[in-house]
Amino acid sequence: MKKRKVNKIASVFTAFFLAFTFLSRVEAAESEKSLQDQTEEQTQKITHMVAIDPGHQGPGQDMSGMEPNAPGSDVMKARIVAGTQGSTTGLAESELNLSVALKLRDELEERGYQVIMTRTEQDVDLSNIDRASIATEQGAEITVRIHANGSEDASVSGALTMIPSSANPYVGELYEDCYSLGAAVLESYCQATGLENNGVVETDTMTGLNWSTMPVTIIEMGFMTNPSDDLYMADENHQEIMAKGIADGIDTYFSQKGSTIE
């Protein structure tokens, strides 16, 4: 009788041990699978690298120098110009461009992008070729150049983007991607801000576009010579909206290319 009781206890212990061993193996397998899934998920996440070029710079540098308009071109253009200024606010374009660009940098980094800034302050001395070279050397996938517009007609308002044409002898092969980038950024920007959409403009005269080695667009965020646009863009709260609108366009561009930040 005592022997049977001992055997029964041994059987129960054995069954418990086997069950515990089985569960431990299942948990270990599930843990390993979970780790593999996390690794695969991290591998699938794509971190894009974006170059942001806040147009122009502070007034302290000599802007009289010239540089080739394109690689190997005999056409010479000013290496940098002062830009426009707000007709109502008096705000310098270089300051507006930098303020929006820094907000755009922060917004993109929050979304998981790597960001290259050609400048983070006013006191720099960078030509248009220098700016394109920074983006290339740092391995950016796209460049978004931040600018604001000016006109002798104060009634002209709204935003536009600029890209090289398909006939551009230097970067014509980038046309399709440049168009996709310019259109996506402009549409999202105008949707966010409510500013008029003046379309994607093709030009082959911009040094910063001609020297690019990647898809590039210039966004002219509005006309500083228009009182309404000028007051809108000078407002810090509006600049947050402007930056988010541009970031939305960058998201759209990469989504169209089939790769997104997760």
Secondary structure, DSSP 8 states (H G I E B T S, - for coil): -HHHHHHHHHHHHHHHHHHHHHHHHHHHHHHHHHHHHHHHHHHH----EEEEEE-S--TTS----EEESSTT-S-EEES-----B-TTT--BHHHHHHHHHHHHHHHHHHTT-EEEES-SSS-----HHHHHHHHHHTT-SEEEEEEEE--SSTT---EEEEE--TT-TTTGGGHHHHHHHHHHHHHHHHHHH---EEEEEE-S--HHHHT-SS-EEEEEEEETTSHHHHHHHH-HHHHHHHHHHHHHHHHHHHHHTT----
